[in-house]
Amino acid sequence: MPSSGIGAVDAAAKGMKLERYASGGALLLRRAASGKIVAASSHLLFRATVLATLALVFLFTLHYPSLLSRSFHLSAGAADGGSGGAHSAASHRSLLVSSASASYGGPAWEKEMRRSARPSRDGGISVLVTGAAGFVGMHCSLALKARGDGVLGLDNFNSYYDPSLKRARQKLLASRGVAVLDADINDGLLLEKLFDVAAFTHVLHLAAQAGVRYAMEAPQTYVASNVAGLVSVLEVAAKHADPQPAIVWASSSSVYGLNTDAPFSEEHRTDRPASLYAATKKAGEAIAHAYNHIYGLSITGLRFFTVYGPWGRPDMAYFFFARSIVAGEPITLFRAADGADARRDFTYIDDVVKGCLGALDTTGKSTGSKSGKKSGPAPLRVYNLGNTSPVPVTRMVAILEKLLGKKANKRVVTMPSNGDVPFTHANVSHAAHDFGYRPTTSLEAGLRHFVDWFVNYYKLDTKIAKGARGADKPAKKKKAAAMSASS
């Protein structure tokens, strides 16, 4: 081959190699650039995820500060504690964290706790009452103390409704010798400390996040209080208390949910809750079953039916209807889809208190121990506490109108699907058989007592006070004084 031809071939070959090297280099450069972009993207994604997580934690803390930390201070004449708990390898406590429990202790504090929890009668019981500054909690605490039992209360005084009403209840309890700690049931360390100081024979667990509709706005608070809070109490009772106390706790008639069989019986199905509140209470009943089965705790659940009366909850219909009537503001009444008035089994507070005390007196003993061994099965019970006489809500409003001497500005609408149910109706035959529960207060009489307290507490016009009593006999001075806001 001519030398010129060979040179041309060599030049072509070198050109092809250079082209391949150039293209390969470009490919490597593209891969390297792509890798850098991916790495940069991953880094940015990681940063974004961290920032989003921090933002969520911030928002959670802003909206639910009580679930993460809370400081509590000593109230006048009584010691108090902090919200939260601790986790250790030895036992599972609350997932909520707080260091406030460390501030408890000392001879003076322990002396005050023992004094409040000590029975004053032979054979009396010693009861830790959670939610003691609540409506039912205050009345039960007063009744227990009045008959010579020892009572120590605990309440976190949250702002679901006006805390000043809870403080007024606390003040009334203090005047009767009952100390109420400003603390949270999720504080496992505090609960352990209380059981170390006082030998409680019973726990009346009434602390809970109440309200059907509010669960749509703040669902986490219901889980924290009604589920985690119940577990916190049962954990300490099962694994720390020695001997184990018997537990009576507040379930709810709401567990019947979409049940249409009436009257509601404990044998009826409760697997169709109509609200998150009802679901947390149903979960509580399942949790109670587990702690009874595993640890031998004696546990009694009480399904309350629309409790009302003096010192009641402002979020309940009878209470805010009374306030709206006095203020001349409109009230909203619900009707079922078929046009029927909503009906409730209104149960007066005094009747419910008798049921609670009857349940406490018949609990039977727990059979477990701190070692985890149990000597045998322990009682596991659930009861309805109602009035057995459903009344249309419109009838309740008519009674309030008469007692307050003023007509309500009513607005009637179809019941929305927000957790409310058309009616409630209690069958109380089991409670009647086991501890003699028999409600005796009519709605007319109960609302009369409520309005009398309502007028005195809020210092309303004397004309309304006279209308509340009507032709009835004047209220006894002693009773009126006990229900005064200044007491």
Steps between C-alpha positions, in 0.01 A plus 500: 500500500633850426633687805244775446221246532642359823526850645139569415387185678707581810359850508146368471562247778643767729204722422255224594689437829500869585128515424439199725710654775316829463160336506603279795625803687179684430305198630710492815450871546124460452492211751703698750274802457193282534640345818563843644145606416356187664718550807400865517135407458524236773668751727229757435229236553658401830512862610140553394391191692680616814348847472154355442539274804610792715205703374260219590653467847467876545136498391425197720661672797307818427163327478554222755754630752356286778607187316867596510554696815315692765603671821285476808514708813386449855148624552401671821504246778585200277800359319486417132693333220600506137385347177706240335666173572820308458622191325738246648609147425318380810154618407303666224358832603349793316657603170463861616805657659527750784741573782236661720456180703844551652367803689270282710585359837607608840347438843241780479376390158478135601318590821238696306449216253457244778263725691267543203511130406447368855145374582338647812270204566567140585486290187524804276668481162778719360429625150717675241253701290626614160312788341404607853440863400262385229123485531451136604841488670421783740162359601641149553791637703264697725276196552794271583649749744161561663460133588850477646709366214844631412518696174792645308420675173694567183405727209691677222258797486511520120316770310247284314251709694549790742772393748366747758202268555742214567694720741178583682430128535856449628442773758178336617677165531785659698246643744382142563850366553566356153832592337499518120835494325549711189652220293449266206412130490774443243761582763593143592772607743255711699245219512767264632599754763138536612465124542825497698363762738138382535363145505204551265248220508314636198546726200198688364630594156278776361761711321431510125466728202125541472278620217381332182538784249830640627666174396475617140714804585759350734514123453845458653385630837246217519763236431742658750243517780250221443739234372857586610372646828303188585802282422716723723265450796464125444877455459575649839211319667609167353880520529583746776221504759534243777240373557320574176195728532160431345419727206168668418513714187272709282409349168205655316159426355653625174652154449156380383552715191268401218318241708123524446384241754343667802538530788878468469624192683854399590443194279440713189772542238738792541719456193349784295605828666355816348781730618869493584409570862288184503779307330752600769258389772443169323877465473515561873266209565722272291811625683328435834433144392870449417625635834243294689601184314877550515556671834195404707369853550142527622347743250148642477393721209204736535308616194357839594185629330484883459582603856373844605460713811665772713867569431456337159699530180438819297535306173192287579176599327296576812776730627568704187128510420444663839774754432365576153143543625612747766715690248223506238716306253358237262530129573516218246287189543556183299248271342567157358478438126146365548394825667492365856642712782835394641449323835739453789498288814581794730648372827526721807841528665387374841372177344828453311701558819303227676581270210871584516517435874301180460749382239794586726347312791452179299816486287657193650877483538772495238691173487833603351828617649808702412677177409255450214337191650128487576323268739196459278247685285393847616161668449445671164170686482320764296175676592258754358426796728199679352154622595308247283263774375601670173364854466480711182757779510215740416338401830820579686506844337136562599586423864795740489278772349257463788769499767685797353183693423607569145427351158777353290572613146496153341641389167419143396727318253561145384762323706838510321730198470751624756474226761166574661234228516120540487428352844643331808312268736658307786414157631639502856381159617855370557600798715172472690563132571869526593511815711144632530519778245159665465479855356228705664539858374262630234626741234279777642645462849857465377486806277348697785806420713728589210336836429506588870877441504543668158332820619704512820833415341473759222323752727213553260199729538283421802193476273654196336578355842134532599395349167730207559332416828151591388242362737750259655632536850806724537828318477666422831762755595758234573465344156502836324818591679668180391422576137605864512785609277662669798504185714 
